[in-house]
Amino acid sequence: MVNSTQTPLASPTIDPLRGSMAEFARPSGPDLIARTAGIVPYIAARTAASVWPFARVITSAPVTTVHCEVADGSVRSGLNFGSQDYLSLAAHPAVHEAAIRAIRDYGVHTASSAALQGCTDQSRALERDLADLLAMEHVVLFPTGWGAAYGAVTGLVRPDDHVVLDRLAHASLQAGAAAATQNVSYTEHLNVDAIRRVLTGIRAKDAVNGILVISEGLFSMDSDSPDLHAIQVVCREFQATFLVDVAHDLGALGPGGTGHLGASGILGGIDIVMGAFSKTFASNGGFVATNHPGVRAYVAAYGGPHMFSNALSPVQIAVVRETVRIVRSDEGDRRRGALMEAVSILRSALGDAGLTCLGDPSPIVPVLIGRSPLARLACSSFMRRGLFANLVEFPAVGVRAARFRLQVQADHTPAQAREAAAIVVDAVAEAKSLIAATEQA
Ligand SMILES: Cc1ncc(COP(=O)(O)O)c(C=O)c1O
């Protein structure tokens, strides 16, 4: 937060509005510890200027209004558009009850990997719940969504195989691909023809090794979705396997919460589906789903974190079971309706004020700002005004493609959506005039 004695543009040595974390990503020198030192003044300069909006701390459940402590130590209360709890289930009384019952019945810890003795009868029940939701045969659970993505790729892909990813695929999928093989290609975002071209090139040279094509049901930086059916068809043509990550859309969108898969009429028809519980299902954890028992066995045995990390806790399993139940119920439909109403109000209000909301209506509303200095100052301003939302800047997105990512919840009221939009609009205007004044000085 900006304090009264310091303008955000003032900094003695490092300009807190310039530079990015990309500059520190590949340090060099023989001493692994010594070479980390350079990043500290950079973060300190941004923190001192109130333009380091990361690592915030809240003092309650991630509901629609929170008390929030930002990195510079100042505490504000305000509207929470910075948590991923799309159907507002993290504080749902029935979900809490399920968690408490699980502690009574199973304790707090599974005390083993899922590959050994870390599953309870409830873990098996959750696998069945998810298989039903996705209309697929087999489900493998993972301790995190990150682990499910990494495990799905590394469980199946070997060094001579190929991985083809949408260039905006999540870091966990990219990490899995990089760990599995050096034959990794990236295609233009959402472009099915680009996938076809890459597959044609690979198959012209290599008819004997496998190809895994990876995309997402809803991309979280741009709030857009690919043509899943078309990609699956292209994959079949080239004997490639299609994996889709539904972390952001499953539960929150689509008929009965079936996400983009259900909305596209392709539920149960994609080779491999993986997802995370952390956006809609109120818990850490993830899964891989498939119709093929061999894929299930490979992902479980060779997909790292399923075997080599402790299984989901009884509480996490119970929470996800209860949230899946709500997602599939009439209440789930009502919550998705309320969510999309708030999304629509937010997007319209921002658009009417001349701001650009990227992509399609979804729980994620990316507001394109452009240059990082403007985005950093505006972000600082909206937090000071009582709105908490996320800044996304280079290298997570392109150099001049900084944006805010507002994450909407079913419990956000229309009035809160309108207020959030008004705060963003005022904050951007304030930041623009601050920059204009600095340039003129
Ligand atoms: C598309 C996607 N996949 C996987 C993950 C990892 O999930 P988790 O944070 O639950 O480990 C995320 C989380 O940000 C994500 O956005």
Ligand as a Chemical Component Dictionary entry (heavy atoms), coordinates in Angstrom:
data_LIG
# 
_chem_comp.id                   LIG 
_chem_comp.type                 NON-POLYMER 
_chem_comp.pdbx_formal_charge   0 
_chem_comp.three_letter_code    LIG 
# 
loop_
_chem_comp_atom.comp_id 
_chem_comp_atom.atom_id 
_chem_comp_atom.alt_atom_id 
_chem_comp_atom.type_symbol 
_chem_comp_atom.charge 
_chem_comp_atom.model_Cartn_x 
_chem_comp_atom.model_Cartn_y 
_chem_comp_atom.model_Cartn_z 
_chem_comp_atom.pdbx_ordinal 
LIG C1 C1 C 0 -4.424 -25.100 -15.328 1  
LIG C2 C2 C 0 -3.844 -25.510 -14.009 2  
LIG N1 N1 N 0 -3.404 -26.765 -13.852 3  
LIG C3 C3 C 0 -2.878 -27.184 -12.686 4  
LIG C4 C4 C 0 -2.759 -26.329 -11.609 5  
LIG C5 C5 C 0 -2.159 -26.800 -10.328 6  
LIG O1 O1 O 0 -3.143 -26.994 -9.393  7  
LIG P1 P1 P 0 -2.909 -26.830 -7.816  8  
LIG O2 O2 O 0 -2.640 -25.385 -7.547  9  
LIG O3 O3 O 0 -4.185 -27.279 -7.249  10 
LIG O4 O4 O 0 -1.763 -27.699 -7.438  11 
LIG C6 C6 C 0 -3.217 -25.032 -11.714 12 
LIG C7 C7 C 0 -3.110 -24.093 -10.568 13 
LIG O5 O5 O 0 -2.861 -22.963 -10.627 14 
LIG C8 C8 C 0 -3.750 -24.601 -12.956 15 
LIG O6 O6 O 0 -4.172 -23.332 -13.120 16 
# 
loop_
_chem_comp_bond.comp_id 
_chem_comp_bond.atom_id_1 
_chem_comp_bond.atom_id_2 
_chem_comp_bond.value_order 
_chem_comp_bond.pdbx_ordinal 
LIG C1 C2 SING 1  
LIG C2 N1 SING 2  
LIG C2 C8 DOUB 3  
LIG N1 C3 DOUB 4  
LIG C3 C4 SING 5  
LIG C4 C5 SING 6  
LIG C4 C6 DOUB 7  
LIG C5 O1 SING 8  
LIG O1 P1 SING 9  
LIG P1 O2 DOUB 10 
LIG P1 O3 SING 11 
LIG P1 O4 SING 12 
LIG C6 C7 SING 13 
LIG C6 C8 SING 14 
LIG C7 O5 DOUB 15 
LIG C8 O6 SING 16 
# 
